[in-house]
Amino acid sequence: MQQQSTRSSSESYFWPTIWAVALHALMFAMLFVSFHFAPELPPAKPIVQATLYQLKSQSQATTQTNQKIAGEAKKTAARQYEAEQLEAKKEEQQKQQAAEQKKAEAAKQAEAAKKQAEAKKAEEAKKAEEAKKVEQKKQAEIAKKKAEDEKKKAAEEAKKKAYEAQKKKAEEAKKKAEADKKRKAAEAARKAAEEKKAQALAELLSDTTERQQAVADEIGDQVSGNYDDLIRQLVSQNWSRPPSARNGMSVMVQINMLPDGTITNATVARSSGDAAFDSSAVTAVRNVGRIPEMSGMSPSDFNAYRSFKMTFTPEDLDL
């Protein structure tokens, strides 16, 4: 009877115990699910809640059952804690891996940026070197052209100097030839005049006085003619014909001379109507300077040449 009473009491707590265990399992399941889907939080120690039912009378089996349920709950909480720790550790590892991957990616990007910068720097250095070579080539071409221009200029200068020297030499030779010609002509005129004068004197000494006077006048005219020709010839040699000179023109020049043959002045006595032609004639007379042959004339013969006039035409020019 007592045994039946005890069994009835145990059976009366069976279902509440089952419901309590089921309720705890459901709570733990909900906590696990909510923890699994909850945002990441720092790991914390699980809190185990246990609901104790105060029984009016508990048997040894009931106590053992409660202890078993509490042990199961503790084991479940430990497993849950272990799972949470594993999950937290896994997440931490994933974070570390992500951080390492991010770090590696950053290092990779930095390396790529470094290589790109080095490549860009190398490209810029290459371009700078090419630009430098182009500039050096350009400068070399400029220097070459400058040297060629200077060489050409020096050759032209040398050619010009040679031409000037040759021209000067030719002019000097021409002047010398003209001077020799002038000197020879003057000597020839002087000799001719002297010979004629000597001949006239000889004839005068061997003839009558009347004849002597006639011959002397004739010889004087011849001598005068010879000196006129000499003067005209010397003036022609020093005359530069102007472009305006034409045949048929004539200019009369007034000439003043000293006994030694020095021409002191020359002016236009009658113009040709062309100033350039008149000026060229006066310049030619003045350029004669001195006629040494005139110094051998007697004072009576020279009186006609102290101040005299001569007419010059383009035909008198020595062309």
C-alpha positions in Angstrom: 0.0 0.0 0.0 2.8 2.3 0.8 4.6 1.3 -2.4 1.6 2.1 -4.5 1.4 5.5 -2.8 5.0 6.2 -3.5 4.7 5.2 -7.2 1.6 7.4 -7.5 3.5 10.3 -6.1 6.5 9.7 -8.5 4.1 9.4 -11.4 2.4 12.6 -10.4 5.8 14.5 -10.9 6.8 12.7 -14.1 5.0 14.9 -16.6 5.9 18.1 -14.9 9.5 17.0 -15.0 9.2 16.1 -18.7 7.7 19.5 -19.4 10.4 21.2 -17.4 13.1 19.4 -19.4 11.4 20.1 -22.7 10.9 23.8 -21.7 14.6 24.1 -20.8 15.6 22.3 -24.1 13.4 24.7 -26.0 14.9 27.7 -24.2 18.4 26.4 -24.9 17.5 25.8 -28.6 16.1 29.3 -28.9 19.1 30.8 -27.2 21.4 28.9 -29.6 19.5 30.0 -32.6 19.3 33.6 -31.4 23.0 33.5 -30.7 23.8 32.0 -34.1 21.9 34.7 -35.9 22.7 37.5 -33.5 25.4 40.1 -34.4 29.0 39.4 -33.4 29.6 40.2 -29.8 32.5 39.5 -27.5 32.3 36.0 -26.0 30.7 35.8 -22.6 30.2 33.2 -20.2 26.8 31.5 -20.6 24.3 32.1 -17.9 22.4 29.0 -17.0 19.0 29.5 -15.6 17.3 26.8 -13.8 13.9 26.7 -12.6 13.4 24.8 -9.5 10.1 23.5 -8.5 9.5 23.3 -4.8 7.8 20.0 -4.3 5.9 19.3 -1.2 7.7 16.1 -0.9 10.5 14.7 -2.9 11.7 11.2 -3.0 15.2 10.1 -3.7 14.2 9.3 -7.4 12.9 12.8 -7.8 16.1 14.3 -6.4 18.2 12.2 -8.7 16.0 13.1 -11.6 16.4 16.8 -10.8 20.1 16.4 -10.5 20.2 14.5 -13.8 18.3 17.3 -15.5 20.6 19.9 -13.9 23.6 17.9 -15.1 22.1 17.6 -18.6 21.4 21.3 -18.6 25.0 22.0 -17.4 26.4 19.7 -20.2 24.2 21.4 -22.7 25.3 24.8 -21.5 29.0 23.6 -21.7 28.5 22.3 -25.2 26.8 25.5 -26.2 29.7 27.5 -24.6 32.2 25.3 -26.3 30.3 25.8 -29.6 30.2 29.5 -29.0 33.9 29.5 -28.2 34.7 27.5 -31.4 32.5 29.8 -33.4 34.1 32.9 -31.9 37.6 31.4 -32.5 36.5 30.6 -36.1 35.3 34.1 -36.6 38.5 35.5 -35.0 40.5 33.3 -37.4 38.4 34.5 -40.3 38.9 38.1 -39.2 42.7 37.4 -38.9 42.7 35.8 -42.4 40.6 38.7 -43.8 43.0 41.1 -42.2 46.0 39.2 -43.5 44.4 38.9 -46.9 43.7 42.6 -46.8 47.2 43.3 -45.7 48.6 41.1 -48.4 46.3 42.8 -50.9 47.5 46.2 -49.7 51.1 45.0 -50.0 50.3 43.6 -53.5 48.8 46.9 -54.5 51.7 48.8 -53.0 54.1 46.6 -54.8 52.1 47.1 -58.0 52.0 50.9 -57.4 55.8 50.8 -56.8 56.4 48.8 -60.0 54.2 51.2 -61.9 56.0 54.2 -60.4 59.4 52.6 -61.3 58.1 51.9 -64.8 56.8 55.4 -65.1 60.1 56.8 -63.8 62.1 54.6 -66.2 59.8 55.7 -69.1 60.4 59.4 -68.1 64.1 58.8 -67.9 64.0 57.1 -71.3 62.1 60.0 -72.8 64.5 62.5 -71.1 67.5 60.6 -72.5 65.9 60.6 -76.0 65.1 64.3 -75.7 68.8 64.9 -74.6 70.0 62.9 -77.6 67.7 64.9 -80.0 69.0 68.1 -78.4 72.6 67.0 -78.7 72.0 66.0 -82.4 70.4 69.4 -83.0 73.3 71.3 -81.4 75.8 69.2 -83.4 74.0 70.1 -86.6 73.9 73.7 -85.6 77.6 73.6 -84.8 78.3 71.8 -88.1 76.3 74.4 -90.1 78.0 77.2 -88.2 81.4 75.7 -89.0 80.5 75.3 -92.7 79.2 78.9 -92.8 82.4 80.2 -91.2 84.5 78.1 -93.6 82.5 79.4 -96.6 82.7 82.9 -95.3 86.5 82.5 -94.8 86.8 81.1 -98.3 84.8 84.1 -99.7 86.9 86.5 -97.7 90.1 84.9 -99.0 88.8 85.0 -102.5 87.8 88.6 -102.1 91.2 89.5 -100.7 92.9 87.7 -103.5 90.7 89.5 -106.1 91.4 92.9 -104.4 95.1 92.1 -104.3 95.1 91.1 -108.0 93.0 94.1 -108.9 95.4 96.4 -106.9 98.4 94.8 -108.6 96.8 95.2 -112.0 96.0 98.9 -111.2 99.6 99.4 -110.1 100.9 97.8 -113.2 98.5 99.9 -115.3 99.6 103.1 -113.5 103.3 102.1 -114.0 102.7 101.4 -117.6 100.9 104.7 -118.1 103.7 106.5 -116.2 106.3 104.8 -118.4 104.3 105.7 -121.5 104.0 109.3 -120.3 107.6 109.5 -119.5 108.7 108.0 -122.8 106.3 110.3 -124.7 107.7 113.3 -122.8 111.3 112.3 -123.5 110.5 111.7 -127.2 108.8 115.1 -127.4 111.7 116.8 -125.6 114.3 115.1 -127.8 112.3 116.1 -130.9 112.0 119.6 -129.7 115.7 119.8 -128.9 116.6 118.4 -132.3 114.4 120.8 -134.1 115.6 123.7 -132.1 119.3 122.7 -132.8 118.5 122.3 -136.4 116.8 125.7 -136.5 119.7 127.4 -134.7 122.2 125.8 -137.2 120.2 127.1 -140.1 119.9 130.5 -138.5 123.7 130.7 -138.1 124.3 129.8 -141.8 121.6 132.0 -143.3 121.0 135.7 -143.8 119.5 137.9 -141.1 116.2 138.1 -142.9 116.2 134.4 -143.6 117.2 133.8 -140.1 114.2 135.8 -138.8 111.8 134.0 -141.0 113.2 130.6 -140.1 113.2 131.4 -136.4 109.5 132.4 -136.5 108.7 129.2 -138.3 110.7 127.1 -135.9 109.1 128.9 -133.0 105.7 127.9 -134.3 106.9 124.3 -134.8 108.3 124.2 -131.2 105.1 125.7 -129.9 103.1 123.1 -131.9 105.3 120.3 -130.5 104.7 121.5 -126.9 101.0 121.9 -127.5 100.9 118.3 -128.7 102.8 117.2 -125.7 100.4 119.0 -123.3 97.4 117.6 -125.2 98.9 114.1 -125.0 99.6 114.3 -121.3 96.1 115.7 -120.6 94.6 112.9 -122.6 96.4 110.3 -120.6 95.0 111.7 -117.3 91.5 112.1 -118.7 88.6 109.9 -117.7 85.8 110.2 -120.3 82.4 111.0 -118.7 79.4 109.1 -119.9 77.8 112.3 -121.2 80.8 113.1 -123.6 79.8 113.2 -127.2 81.7 113.9 -130.5 81.4 117.6 -131.5 81.6 118.9 -128.0 84.5 121.2 -127.1 85.7 123.0 -123.9 88.3 125.8 -123.7 90.5 125.6 -120.6 92.6 128.5 -119.2 96.0 127.1 -118.1 98.6 128.9 -115.9 102.1 127.5 -115.7 105.5 128.2 -114.1 108.9 128.2 -116.0 109.7 124.8 -114.6 106.6 123.3 -116.2 104.4 123.2 -113.1 100.7 123.8 -113.8 99.4 126.2 -111.1 95.8 126.5 -112.2 93.2 125.4 -114.7 89.8 126.9 -115.2 87.0 126.7 -117.8 87.3 129.6 -120.3 84.5 128.5 -122.6 82.1 125.7 -121.5 81.0 122.9 -123.7 77.5 123.1 -122.3 78.0 119.9 -120.3 79.3 120.4 -116.7 80.5 116.8 -116.4 82.6 117.1 -119.5 84.0 120.5 -118.5 84.9 119.3 -115.0 86.6 116.2 -116.4 88.8 118.3 -118.8 89.9 120.7 -115.9 90.6 117.7 -113.7 92.7 116.0 -116.4 94.8 119.2 -116.9 95.4 119.6 -113.1 96.4 115.9 -112.8 99.3 116.4 -115.2 100.9 118.4 -112.4 104.3 119.2 -113.9 105.8 118.9 -117.4 109.6 118.6 -117.0 110.2 119.2 -120.7 108.9 122.8 -120.4 111.8 123.7 -118.1 114.2 123.5 -121.1 112.4 126.3 -123.0 113.9 129.7 -123.4 112.2 132.6 -121.6 111.0 134.0 -124.8 109.5 130.7 -125.9 108.0 130.1 -122.5 106.2 133.4 -122.3 103.4 132.0 -124.5 102.8 129.3 -121.9 102.7 131.4 -118.7 99.0 131.8 -119.3 97.4 130.2 -122.3 94.2 128.6 -123.5 93.7 125.2 -125.0 90.6 123.7 -126.6 89.8 120.0 -125.8 87.2 117.7 -127.6 86.1 114.1 -126.9 88.2 113.1 -129.9 91.3 114.2 -127.9 90.7 111.5 -125.3 93.1 108.6 -125.2 90.6 105.7 -125.6 
